[in-house]
């Protein structure tokens, strides 16, 4: 992990980046921190919670949007490095190193604060980002033609659908005939997680970031890559924005249509969910790109998201460390189960009533995470892996 000092002004900073991508990434990162904090409380408003199983809430769109933008950013990053004369082999080795470090950080966060190896969770958010980033980077370095990348995306989505819908389960059970389609326990993703037995599974019988649901997540990232290629074209900002809005609406409609036969399911990262979530991300990016066409990059509405977006991984790791710390610190002289987190929630936010207490706590938590990232931004320090 390295720190980089970039140009002094925001204009200089964003001139070498894609402002709308950075701003949407920052908005997505803030939303990720918000819903992670809110979802832990029983009375959180429904948009701040994941769907129990099939279906989709606004919270279910956060992680795929981040993966989508990972693919979009990859295009510009690789193009810049290749233009400077960096060879493909060197770029691959850098990507491999970055992915390994990111994966290790994710596992380390899972181990905090007590490092009980017997209950260590191997899967996780950063781990999925690392795997998707590595696989998509290899594909992009191998062949950058949009037709090839689109073909791989289609094959991943169709292959996953065939696996989950038509391949017999152990015992010869056919999904949709002998057992319910996408049964929470009897599906290939859950079965694979239990067979591999890679540490603790987040939901006991399965893991939402399990290995077998990674290929469709790679497809999400590839759709981001295709968007990055579109943004690199010589079209005007209005044409690019319009194209993204139209394509996004088409993906949303396709995802909803496919969900009739293959339901939207974030925990299994179903193919219909990939199309629907990527479509929503594409519409959002199209809107952000259009809104920022004549806008100063440090305007009042975009500045907070730009701060988060230019140090996104650092902000996410910081939020996880703070969340773990306040959950592990116990208040002296109180109940053995009274943690600093519960103490703050009970004394500062619970009086506002169910729902609002969770929302206010989460907003406060986002603000706490924002302050140190803002200090880094002001000092032009950007942490890179």
Secondary structure, DSSP 8 states (H G I E B T S, - for coil): -EEEE--SSHHHHHHTS-HHHHHHHHHHHHHHHHHHHHTTSTT--GGGS--SSSB--GGGGHHHHHHHHHHHHHHHHHHHHHHTT--HHHHHHHHHHHHHHHHHHHHHHHHTTT--GGG-B---HHHHHHHHHHHHHHHHHH---HHHHHHHHHHHHHHHHHHHHHS-BTTTB-BTTTB-TT-SSSSHHHHHHHHHT-B--TTSS--TT-STTHHHHHHHHHHHHHHHHHHTSSS-HHHHHHHHHHHHHHHHHHHHHHTTTS--BTTTT-HHHHHHHHHHHHHHHHHHHHHTSSS-TT-HHHHHHHHHHTTHHHHHHHHHHHHHHHHH-B-TTS-TT-BHHHHHIIIIIGGG-TTHHHHHHHHHHHHHHHHHHHHHHHTTEEEE-
